[in-house]
């Protein structure tokens, strides 16, 4: 392998990429602007939701008969101040479905809580009939859900105040809230709690941009060369097959590392330096040192993604075919990033041997302040070895004539027999398996 040849081809590919507006937009510009857009839009949506709920007067109805106790409780509540308004309707269910009211409430028939007996008296006391209320709402509607929750909170406060008044009237020596008081103390800092939330989402977001930006470069590297007919020209030069594959791989790796660095720099600028106002209680512990650590942790992931995208591009003959291969590749790469969302998965387990998933867990631990560096080093090494092994495998596979050229792959169609079977059997088996799987969802057994 001649490094000078690889360096020359890599330099040429990078120049072509830098001259491509599509590549610059998807790989550089989009990752730079997407974070502030997502954060600002998310904060604006939350602010609008809170303002909308605060300005809404919740309309409700009282259904059924025998609601004397319910009426008594509602009369004690300052409904106008709490922004509640009762509405008279004939059919509460219909009115709720048609969004004429946000929810409705009815009295429930008194239910017994069971008989009580004294130790000195064999006869049981009569059952105590306890009244209750039922609230009906639509959980798929935000205002209906929030209005119901708000009224329940107010009724519970009123119930507690009535209980306290009765106990005080009977001479109870202290307020009921002092009985069985529970004290809760959180040893986790606000930075750790916020870092945990960010650590669960960050691997998914970075991988999403890696595949989106890297696929543009990968499509142009081999599938694009085949479609344009320029790959054969490269093969007629003094370049060895391994030199060509390595140069194409390095071009994707360079873009993948650049995308990762841009995303982490965005975190540092927009969150760490406070360029975007965060919600109350949400503190992101992003520093330049931590940003560098995250970049080092993401390097094996970027290398692994680049190899997977190059293989998908090599198996494709055109741009469109490459896009079809990128979707299953994206799903296979994305699934391991779901590991931080599962609370039972820990890095200090067999998960350390699962590439991408182990570093996703490691990043969550680093951001939450619970980093175990020996285990993190082992996770980095495992993913790095997996990426290196995939690179060696892809280099060996991609030197095959039917992948590096567009003509030889069609020879099987002319020869027929076993060559044609070897070419088509896997794709037909996969297609039939998908048909059976999808059909079983509708047919059943």
C-alpha positions in Angstrom: 0.0 0.0 0.0 1.5 3.3 -1.1 0.6 6.2 1.3 1.4 8.8 -1.2 -1.3 7.4 -3.6 -3.8 7.3 -0.8 -3.0 10.8 0.3 -3.3 12.1 -3.3 -6.7 10.4 -3.9 -8.0 11.5 -0.5 -7.0 15.1 -1.1 -8.8 15.0 -4.5 -12.0 13.5 -3.0 -12.1 16.1 -0.2 -11.6 19.0 -2.7 -14.6 17.6 -4.7 -16.7 17.4 -1.6 -15.9 20.9 -0.6 -17.0 22.1 -4.0 -20.4 20.4 -3.6 -23.1 22.6 -2.2 -25.2 19.6 -1.2 -22.4 18.1 0.8 -21.6 21.3 2.6 -25.2 21.9 3.5 -26.0 18.4 4.7 -22.6 17.7 6.4 -21.6 21.1 7.7 -24.3 23.8 7.6 -27.2 21.6 8.8 -25.4 20.2 11.8 -24.3 23.7 12.8 -27.8 25.2 12.8 -30.0 22.3 13.8 -29.1 22.4 17.5 -30.1 26.0 18.1 -33.2 25.5 16.0 -34.3 22.4 18.0 -33.6 24.1 21.3 -35.2 27.4 20.5 -38.3 25.7 19.0 -38.6 23.3 22.0 -38.4 26.1 24.5 -40.9 28.2 22.5 -43.3 25.3 22.3 -43.1 24.7 26.0 -43.6 28.4 26.7 -46.6 28.5 24.4 -48.1 25.5 26.1 -47.7 26.9 29.6 -49.1 30.2 28.5 -52.1 28.6 26.7 -52.9 26.5 29.8 -52.6 29.5 32.1 -55.0 31.6 29.9 -57.6 28.8 29.4 -60.8 28.8 31.3 -61.7 25.1 31.8 -65.3 24.4 31.1 -66.9 21.4 32.8 -70.3 19.9 33.5 -71.9 18.2 36.5 -73.7 15.0 35.4 -76.3 12.9 37.1 -78.4 13.5 40.2 -77.7 13.4 43.9 -74.8 15.7 43.7 -75.4 17.6 47.0 -72.0 16.9 48.5 -70.3 17.7 45.1 -72.2 21.0 44.8 -71.2 21.8 48.4 -67.5 21.3 47.6 -67.7 23.2 44.3 -69.3 26.1 46.1 -66.3 26.3 48.4 -63.9 26.5 45.6 -63.1 29.9 44.0 -63.9 28.6 40.5 -63.6 32.0 38.8 -60.1 32.6 40.3 -59.1 29.1 39.4 -60.4 29.6 35.8 -63.1 27.0 35.9 -66.6 27.5 34.5 -69.5 25.2 34.8 -71.6 24.6 31.6 -75.1 23.1 31.4 -75.2 20.3 28.8 -77.8 17.6 28.0 -75.4 14.8 27.0 -72.0 15.1 28.8 -70.4 12.3 26.8 -71.4 13.8 23.5 -70.3 17.3 24.6 -66.9 15.9 25.7 -66.4 14.2 22.4 -67.4 17.4 20.5 -65.0 19.5 22.6 -67.9 21.6 24.0 -66.5 20.9 27.5 -63.1 19.9 28.7 -64.3 17.3 31.2 -67.3 16.4 33.4 -67.8 15.2 36.9 -70.5 13.1 38.6 -71.1 11.7 42.0 -70.4 8.0 42.5 -72.8 5.9 44.5 -71.7 5.5 48.1 -69.6 2.4 48.6 -68.9 0.5 51.8 -65.4 0.4 53.1 -66.0 -2.7 55.3 -67.3 -3.6 58.7 -65.4 -2.7 61.9 -65.7 -4.7 65.2 -64.6 -3.9 68.7 -62.5 -6.3 70.7 -65.0 -6.2 73.6 -68.1 -6.4 71.4 -68.7 -9.4 69.1 -71.3 -7.5 67.0 -69.8 -5.6 64.1 -70.4 -1.9 63.5 -72.5 -1.1 60.4 -70.6 -0.6 57.2 -69.5 3.0 56.5 -70.9 4.4 53.3 -68.2 6.6 51.6 -69.2 9.0 48.9 -67.0 9.5 45.9 -66.7 11.4 42.6 -65.8 10.4 39.0 -64.1 12.7 36.5 -64.4 11.9 32.8 -61.9 13.5 30.4 -60.0 12.9 27.2 -56.3 12.0 27.8 -55.5 12.6 24.2 -56.4 16.3 24.6 -54.0 18.5 26.5 -56.5 21.0 27.9 -58.9 18.2 29.0 -56.1 16.4 30.7 -54.7 19.5 32.4 -58.1 20.8 33.5 -58.9 17.4 35.1 -55.6 17.3 36.9 -56.0 20.8 38.2 -59.6 20.2 39.6 -58.5 17.0 41.2 -55.6 18.9 43.0 -58.1 21.6 44.2 -60.6 19.0 45.5 -57.8 17.1 47.3 -56.7 20.3 49.0 -60.2 21.1 50.0 -60.6 17.5 51.4 -57.4 17.9 53.4 -58.5 21.2 54.9 -61.9 19.7 55.9 -60.2 16.8 57.6 -57.9 19.1 59.5 -60.8 21.3 60.6 -62.7 18.2 61.9 -59.7 16.9 63.7 -59.0 20.3 65.3 -62.6 20.5 66.4 -62.3 17.1 68.1 -59.1 18.2 69.9 -56.4 16.5 67.8 -53.2 17.8 69.3 -51.3 18.7 66.1 -52.0 19.4 62.4 -52.5 16.1 60.4 -49.7 17.1 58.1 -47.2 16.6 60.9 -48.3 13.0 61.4 -46.0 10.6 59.5 -44.1 13.4 57.8 -41.9 12.1 55.0 -38.6 13.9 54.3 -37.0 13.3 50.9 -33.4 14.3 50.2 -31.9 14.1 46.7 -28.1 13.5 46.8 -27.8 14.1 43.0 -26.9 17.6 41.9 -28.8 19.6 39.4 -25.9 19.2 37.0 -26.0 15.4 37.3 -29.7 15.2 36.7 -29.5 17.5 33.7 -26.4 15.6 32.4 -28.3 12.3 32.7 -31.1 13.6 30.4 -28.6 15.0 27.9 -26.5 11.8 28.0 -29.5 9.7 27.0 -30.3 11.8 24.0 -26.8 12.8 22.8 -25.6 9.5 21.3 -28.8 9.2 19.3 -28.5 12.8 18.0 -24.8 12.5 17.0 -25.4 9.2 15.2 -28.3 10.7 13.4 -26.1 13.5 12.0 -23.3 11.0 11.3 -25.5 8.9 9.1 -27.2 11.9 7.4 -23.9 13.7 6.6 -21.8 10.6 6.0 -24.3 9.0 3.6 -23.9 12.0 1.3 -20.2 11.4 1.1 -20.5 7.6 0.9 -23.0 7.8 -2.0 -20.6 9.9 -4.0 -17.6 7.7 -3.1 -18.3 4.4 -4.8 -22.0 4.3 -5.9 -21.6 7.7 -7.4 -18.3 6.7 -9.1 -20.0 3.7 -10.6 -23.0 5.6 -11.8 -20.8 8.3 -13.4 -18.5 5.7 -14.9 -15.4 7.3 -13.4 -14.5 4.3 -11.2 -13.2 2.3 -14.1 -10.9 5.2 -14.9 -9.4 5.1 -11.4 -8.9 1.3 -11.8 -6.9 1.8 -15.0 -4.3 3.9 -13.1 -1.4 2.6 -11.0 -3.6 2.6 -7.9 -4.1 -0.7 -6.1 -7.6 -1.7 -5.1 -6.7 -1.5 -1.4 -5.3 2.1 -1.9 -8.6 3.1 -3.5 -10.8 1.6 -0.8 -8.7 3.1 2.0 -8.8 6.6 0.4 -12.6 6.4 0.0 -12.9 5.2 3.6 -10.7 8.0 5.0 -12.8 10.6 3.1 -15.9 9.4 4.9 -14.1 9.2 8.2 -12.8 12.8 7.9 -16.4 14.1 7.3 -17.8 11.9 10.1 -15.2 13.3 12.6 -15.9 16.8 11.4 -19.6 16.3 11.9 -19.0 15.0 15.4 -16.7 17.9 16.3 -19.2 20.4 15.0 -22.1 18.9 17.0 -20.0 18.9 20.2 -18.8 22.4 19.5 -22.5 23.5 19.1 -23.2 22.0 22.6 -20.3 24.0 24.1 -21.3 27.3 22.4 -25.1 27.1 22.8 -25.4 25.3 26.1 -22.1 25.4 27.9 -21.5 29.1 27.3 -25.2 30.0 27.8 -26.0 31.4 24.4 -29.5 29.8 24.7 -31.6 30.2 27.8 -32.4 26.9 29.4 -35.5 25.9 31.4 -35.5 26.4 35.2 -33.6 23.7 37.0 -31.9 22.4 33.8 -28.1 22.9 34.0 -25.8 21.5 31.4 -22.3 20.8 32.6 -20.6 21.4 29.3 -16.9 22.6 29.5 -14.1 22.7 26.9 -12.4 19.7 28.7 -15.6 17.7 28.7 -16.2 18.5 25.0 -12.8 17.1 24.2 -13.5 13.9 26.2 -16.8 13.4 24.4 -15.0 13.9 21.0 -12.5 11.2 21.9 -15.3 8.8 23.0 -17.2 9.4 19.7 -14.2 8.7 17.5 -14.6 4.9 17.3 -18.3 5.4 16.6 -17.5 7.7 13.7 -15.0 5.3 12.3 -17.5 2.4 12.6 -20.3 4.4 11.0 -18.0 5.4 8.1 -17.2 1.7 7.4 -20.8 0.7 7.4 -21.8 3.5 5.0 -18.9 2.6 2.7 -20.0 -1.0 2.5 -23.6 0.0 1.8 -22.4 2.3 -1.0 -20.2 -0.4 -2.5 -23.1 -2.8 -2.8 -25.2 -0.2 -4.6 -24.8 0.5 -8.3 -26.5 3.9 -8.3 -27.4 6.8 -6.0 -31.0 5.6 -5.6 -30.0 2.1 -4.8 -27.5 3.4 -2.2 -30.3 5.3 -0.5 -32.3 2.1 -0.1 -29.3 0.4 1.6 -28.8 3.3 4.0 -32.1 2.8 5.7 -31.5 -0.7 7.2 -27.9 0.4 7.9 -29.2 3.4 9.8 -31.6 1.3 11.8 -28.9 -1.2 12.7 -26.6 1.6 13.8 -29.3 3.5 15.7 -30.6 0.6 17.8 -27.6 0.4 20.1 -28.0 4.1 21.0 -31.2 3.2 22.8 -29.2 1.6 25.6 -29.1 4.7 27.8 -32.9 4.9 27.8 -33.2 1.4 29.4 -32.7 1.9 33.2 -31.6 -1.7 33.8 -28.6 -1.5 31.4 -25.3 -0.6 32.9 -21.8 -0.2 31.4 -20.4 -2.4 34.2 -21.9 -5.5 32.7 -21.9 -7.6 29.5 -23.0 -4.4 27.7 -19.3 -3.3 27.6 -18.8 -5.8 24.8 -21.6 -4.3 22.6 -20.2 -1.7 20.2 -21.9 1.7 20.1 -24.2 0.7 23.0 -21.2 0.6 25.4 -20.0 4.1 24.5 -23.6 5.4 24.6 -23.8 4.2 28.2 -20.3 5.6 28.9 -21.3 9.0 27.6 -24.4 9.0 29.8 -22.2 8.2 32.8 -19.7 10.9 32.0 -22.4 13.6 31.6 -24.2 12.5 34.8 -21.0 12.5 36.8 -20.8 8.8 37.5 -18.0 7.9 35.1 -16.1 4.6 35.8 -13.0 5.3 33.7 -11.6 1.7 33.5 -14.9 0.5 32.2 -15.1 3.4 29.8 -11.6 2.7 28.5 -12.7 -0.9 27.9 -15.8 0.2 26.0 -13.7 2.6 23.9 -11.3 -0.2 23.1 -14.1 -2.7 22.2 -15.8 -0.3 19.8 -12.4 0.7 18.3 -11.5 -2.9 17.7 -14.9 -3.5 16.1 -14.4 -0.5 13.8 -10.9 -1.7 12.9 -12.1 -5.2 12.2 -14.9 -3.9 10.1 -12.4 -1.8 8.2 -10.2 -4.8 7.4 -13.2 -6.8 6.4 -14.6 -4.1 4.2 -11.2 -3.6 2.5 -11.1 -7.4 1.8 -14.7 -7.5 0.6 -14.6 -4.4 -1.5 -11.6 -5.6 -3.6 -14.0 -8.2 -5.1 -14.6 -7.5 -8.8 -18.4 -7.6 -8.6 -18.4 -4.8 -6.0 -15.7 -2.6 -7.4 -17.1 -2.7 -10.9 -20.6 -2.5 -12.5 -20.1 -4.9 -15.4 -19.0 -8.1 -13.8 -22.1 -8.2 -11.5 -24.3 -8.6 -14.5 -22.4 -11.6 -15.8 -24.5 -13.9 -13.5 -27.6 -12.8 -15.4 -26.1 -14.1 -18.6 -24.6 -17.3 -17.2 -27.6 -18.3 -15.2 -27.5 -21.4 -13.0 -25.5 -21.4 -9.7 -24.0 -17.9 -10.2 -27.4 -16.3 -10.7 -28.7 -18.3 -7.6 -25.8 -17.0 -5.5 -26.5 -13.5 -6.5 -30.3 -13.5 -5.9 -31.0 -16.1 -3.3 -30.5 -13.8 -0.2 -32.5 -10.9 -1.5 -35.4 -13.2 -2.5 -35.3 -15.0 0.8 -35.3 -11.7 2.6 -38.2 -10.4 0.5 -40.3 -13.6 1.2 -39.5 -13.5 4.9 -40.8 -9.8 5.0 -43.9 -10.8 3.1 -44.6 -13.7 5.6 -43.9 -11.4 8.6 -46.2 -8.6 7.4 -48.9 -11.1 6.2 -48.9 -12.8 9.6 -49.8 -9.5 11.3 -53.1 -9.4 9.3 -53.9 -13.1 9.0 -52.9 -14.1 12.6 -51.9 -17.7 13.1 
